[in-house]
Amino acid sequence: MDIVWFKRDLRVHDHAPLAAAVASGRPVLPLYIVEPDQWAQADASGRQFGFLAESLADLDRSLRARGARLVVRVGDAVRVLHDLHASHGISAIHAHQETGNLWSFGRDKAVRRWAQAAGVPVHEAMLHGAWRALNSRNGWAARWEAMMRAPRLPAPAGITMAALASDPMPQPADIGLAPDPCARQPGGRREGLTLLKGFLATRGRPYRAAMAAPDSGATHCSRLSPHLALGTISLREAFQAARAARQRWQDAGDAAFVRSIDSFISRLHWHCHFIQKLEDAPWLEARCLHPAYEALPDHDAARLAAWAGGRTGWPFVDACMRSLNATGWLNFRMRAMVMAEASYHLRLDWRQSGAVLARLFTDYEPGIHWPQVQMQSGTTGTNIPRIYNPVKQGLDQDPQGRFIRRWLPELAHLPTPFVHEPWKAAVAAAYPAPLVDHEQAARAARAAITALRRDPAHAAPARAIVHRHGSRRAGLPDTTRRRQPAAPPAQGRLDI
Ligand SMILES: Cc1cc2nc3c(=O)[nH]c(=O)nc-3n(C[C@H](O)[C@H](O)[C@H](O)COP(=O)(O)OP(=O)(O)OC[C@H]3O[C@@H](n4cnc5c(N)ncnc54)[C@H](O)[C@@H]3O)c2cc1C
């Protein structure tokens, strides 16, 4: 039998490994492995698991409609594959490449060692537009565009399934995850398609202007991030649907919608641009890109807890963190702001604050997350540090203080100017005083960075990004398959 190992690609459409397995003519085992070790990592959380479980249930429905079903196994991937090989004989494993965290990188290497020893071929296809063992970024954008415009693979009409029973899907507590009652987005491909269609039909018109503020962003951003992170829809599907919608809105003379869709498409480009960074340098989640910046943090567990729980005493930052705790999502500008406040004003270690955010994001995508965390923490040595003023951000993005009042009811009684700076109000509020004076803290952060940059040691280059070339990231053999030739569905048509 051929195994299709689903990881961050929970769909049957535009799925090269599934198409290849079906084309082999052998029985297929659609497999998902719940790995307790993975869920014990510092970046994993119950909300991510909840979204995953719903997406797997939807994937199972799609497989059943084609004569198969999803087989779930719980355990260490090497052990699971070893046992399946011993009991049923694996002819080949088909999977997408994964640019995950350091843990999944190590797991992939272990699977490769096992597969080589067992004589089981492993065929990996590219998942997004991030290239393994990339020598140079020259021509990257053109290659990305070509990949996104390539025909999508249709879902197989029927799948001949290897006869194996599934383990029950574990409950979060079974794998050591705390219950997470947050009002996160629901998982599954149908939800992803509904979001994509609604965004391109109506919701996305004010996207460009609305994305910067947390409330309007929640309504007018696509909200596709958890679906792209777990692959319930492919990036190519989103890209092609956006291109088709752009054409429609251009024909209709709606220039504002066209501009918004152009901004959306550029974010799809960024998605892979950032994942490529982690693909090239998997250690980015563990070490500063520029080693000189290891000296900046002055970490403190109490400050971390106050920041994570929305109790810094800066209302707009706290409202963003409480909203994130409750919903699992935050718009880009506010993610950048809360990260920057943690690193610059509170001098927290970005690895720890970054792990807090990863757990809070339903859409945690290591390849976007860790390069963004470093960029917003000023540890790359190249980007100009952006030190946000938490009061100015609140006045810009929430001038009436509605967002703050919703998430900080203890400030609801304050008149508008004071809701942004309650420490200036004569009326007391049951709300903490600021952990630090934000203006002084920003000045100190700027001074510390200037001193670092003046230090001759700073002239030493940032850590070299050693491309993997079958060494570090190339966890599985470079056996990327050519896509099976197939008639593409009409652009813009999306299939459940
Ligand atoms: C510190 C920090 C951590 C982040 N961590 C994550 C993460 O773990 N997972 C994640 O998906 N995004 C992350 N982002 C990027 C961005 O904030 C989210 O992708 C976006 O808010 C998701 O909402 P949306 O799907 O409605 O985005 P839209 O604005 O509708 O964008 C569409 C898609 O484009 C991609 N995208 C959008 N903005 C960016 C960006 N700045 N960089 C790279 N890709 C982008 C995402 O895949 C997104 O789903 C992070 C940003 C920061 C500053």
The ligand as a Gaussian input file, in Angstrom:
#p B3LYP/6-31G(d) Opt

LIG

0 1
 C        4.707000      38.825000      15.369000
 C        3.853000      38.274000      14.239000
 C        3.549000      36.921000      14.201000
 C        2.778000      36.401000      13.159000
 N        2.501000      35.058000      13.173000
 C        1.739000      34.531000      12.185000
 C        1.418000      33.142000      12.210000
 O        1.823000      32.383000      13.097000
 N        0.619000      32.663000      11.211000
 C        0.174000      33.465000      10.189000
 O       -0.545000      32.982000       9.310000
 N        0.506000      34.776000      10.146000
 C        1.248000      35.343000      11.109000
 N        1.552000      36.681000      11.071000
 C        1.199000      37.476000       9.873000
 C       -0.192000      38.150000       9.849000
 O       -0.386000      38.913000      10.986000
 C       -1.324000      37.143000       9.673000
 O       -1.061000      36.305000       8.555000
 C       -2.668000      37.802000       9.402000
 O       -2.974000      38.706000      10.436000
 C       -3.738000      36.722000       9.300000
 O       -5.008000      37.255000       9.060000
 P       -5.716000      37.087000       7.633000
 O       -5.670000      35.682000       7.192000
 O       -7.040000      37.723000       7.715000
 O       -4.725000      37.932000       6.711000
 P       -4.939000      38.670000       5.320000
 O       -4.516000      40.072000       5.515000
 O       -6.264000      38.422000       4.751000
 O       -3.796000      37.995000       4.414000
 C       -4.005000      36.796000       3.662000
 C       -2.903000      35.821000       3.989000
 O       -1.631000      36.358000       3.636000
 C       -0.644000      35.935000       4.573000
 N       -0.119000      37.111000       5.273000
 C       -0.788000      38.218000       5.639000
 N        0.034000      39.093000       6.229000
 C        1.245000      38.520000       6.233000
 C        2.527000      38.937000       6.703000
 N        2.717000      40.122000       7.267000
 N        3.566000      38.092000       6.570000
 C        3.405000      36.886000       5.983000
 N        2.220000      36.455000       5.504000
 C        1.168000      37.257000       5.632000
 C       -1.347000      34.998000       5.554000
 O       -1.207000      33.677000       5.092000
 C       -2.781000      35.467000       5.455000
 O       -3.714000      34.470000       5.817000
 C        2.316000      37.243000      12.113000
 C        2.621000      38.611000      12.161000
 C        3.380000      39.121000      13.210000
 C        3.689000      40.580000      13.238000

